[in-house]
């Protein structure tokens, strides 16, 4: 069983254009690049769940708060 207190590490490949866009968005929103990626993924997940009428896979664990902290 996965330990829910620690985030999963995952190497992510993306185009240079996407990387530069995300970096610019993160800077504009005063977030780290990781927090910006997580925010976009969470919004996409919420939109998909709303459209499909499904619940979150795990309602007890929200996103990693330290990953979304603005600096």
Secondary structure as GFF3:
##gff-version 3
##sequence-region A 1 71
A	DSSP	alpha_helix	16	28	.	.	.	ID=ss1
A	DSSP	alpha_helix	33	52	.	.	.	ID=ss2
A	DSSP	three_ten_helix	65	68	.	.	.	ID=ss3
###
